[in-house]
Amino acid sequence: MQLNSFTSVLADAAPAPQNPVVAFLPMILLVVVFYFILIRPQQKRAKEQKKMLEALQSGDEVVTASGIVATVVTVKEKTVTIRSGDAKLEVTKGSITEIVNAGTPAKA
């Protein structure tokens, strides 16, 4: 008898929603919130990083992801040659995090 009354209590506790959209509404809202809080700002930062790397030119003073402050010597398709102090390094473009000072434009 007790098992029968327990199942009837569970059945009355949470009635099933009539509309399936109402059942998935919390999940949909969660996805929308994640999009605006996590995904969209990350896409915006990636777009700004890409634009910065496209504008990179010789003479710019940059900071790498490892914290090296250097001057750009040459820019290739996927790599950048930088000079910091007496050292000359070739790093990937993705490791450039910031342009500190834009160099003087090349004379035409």
C-alpha positions as CSV (number, residue, x, y, z in Angstrom):
1,M,0.0,0.0,0.0
2,Q,2.8,2.4,0.8
3,L,4.5,2.0,-2.6
4,N,1.2,2.8,-4.3
5,S,0.7,5.9,-2.3
6,F,4.3,7.0,-2.9
7,T,4.0,6.8,-6.7
8,S,0.8,8.8,-6.6
9,V,2.6,11.5,-4.6
10,L,5.4,11.6,-7.1
11,A,2.9,11.8,-10.0
12,D,1.2,14.8,-8.4
13,A,4.4,16.6,-7.4
14,A,5.6,17.7,-10.9
15,P,2.9,17.9,-13.6
16,A,4.2,17.5,-17.1
17,P,4.2,20.7,-19.1
18,Q,1.7,20.8,-21.9
19,N,3.9,22.6,-24.4
20,P,7.3,21.1,-25.3
21,V,8.8,24.6,-25.9
22,V,8.0,25.4,-22.2
23,A,9.9,22.3,-21.2
24,F,13.0,23.4,-23.1
25,L,12.8,27.1,-22.3
26,P,15.3,27.0,-19.4
27,M,17.8,25.2,-21.7
28,I,17.3,27.7,-24.5
29,L,17.8,30.6,-22.1
30,L,21.0,29.1,-20.8
31,V,22.4,28.7,-24.4
32,V,21.5,32.3,-25.2
33,V,23.2,33.6,-22.0
34,F,26.3,31.5,-22.7
35,Y,26.4,33.0,-26.2
36,F,26.3,36.6,-25.0
37,I,28.6,36.1,-22.0
38,L,31.3,33.7,-23.4
39,I,31.2,33.1,-27.2
40,R,30.5,36.5,-28.6
41,P,33.2,38.4,-26.6
42,Q,35.7,35.8,-27.6
43,Q,34.8,36.1,-31.2
44,K,35.2,39.9,-30.9
45,R,38.7,39.6,-29.4
46,A,39.7,37.1,-32.1
47,K,38.6,39.5,-34.8
48,E,40.5,42.4,-33.2
49,Q,43.6,40.2,-32.9
50,K,43.4,39.3,-36.6
51,K,43.0,42.9,-37.6
52,M,46.0,43.9,-35.4
53,L,48.2,41.2,-37.0
54,E,47.2,42.2,-40.5
55,A,48.3,45.8,-39.7
56,L,51.7,44.6,-38.3
57,Q,54.6,46.2,-40.2
58,S,58.3,46.6,-39.9
59,G,59.4,49.1,-37.2
60,D,56.4,48.4,-34.9
61,E,57.3,47.9,-31.2
62,V,55.4,44.8,-30.0
63,V,54.9,42.6,-26.9
64,T,54.9,38.8,-27.3
65,A,52.8,36.4,-25.3
66,S,55.9,35.5,-23.2
67,G,56.4,39.2,-22.3
68,I,59.3,40.1,-24.7
69,V,59.2,43.7,-25.8
70,A,60.8,43.9,-29.3
71,T,60.9,45.8,-32.6
72,V,59.5,44.1,-35.7
73,V,62.2,43.6,-38.4
74,T,60.3,41.6,-41.0
75,V,56.8,40.3,-41.4
76,K,56.2,37.0,-43.3
77,E,53.0,35.1,-43.9
78,K,53.0,33.1,-40.7
79,T,56.0,34.4,-38.8
80,V,57.5,37.7,-37.6
81,T,61.2,38.4,-37.1
82,I,61.8,40.7,-34.1
83,R,64.8,42.3,-32.5
84,S,65.0,42.7,-28.7
85,G,68.3,44.0,-27.4
86,D,71.1,42.0,-29.1
87,A,68.8,39.1,-29.9
88,K,67.0,38.5,-33.2
89,L,64.1,36.1,-32.9
90,E,61.6,34.6,-35.3
91,V,58.2,34.0,-33.7
92,T,54.7,33.1,-35.0
93,K,52.3,35.9,-35.6
94,G,49.9,34.5,-33.1
95,S,52.4,35.1,-30.3
96,I,52.2,38.9,-30.8
97,T,49.7,40.1,-28.3
98,E,50.0,43.9,-28.5
99,I,51.5,46.6,-30.6
100,V,52.9,49.2,-28.2
101,N,54.1,51.8,-30.7
102,A,53.4,51.8,-34.4
103,G,56.7,52.3,-36.3
104,T,57.2,55.0,-38.9
105,P,55.6,54.2,-42.2
106,A,58.0,53.2,-45.0
107,K,58.9,56.1,-47.3
108,A,57.6,55.7,-50.8
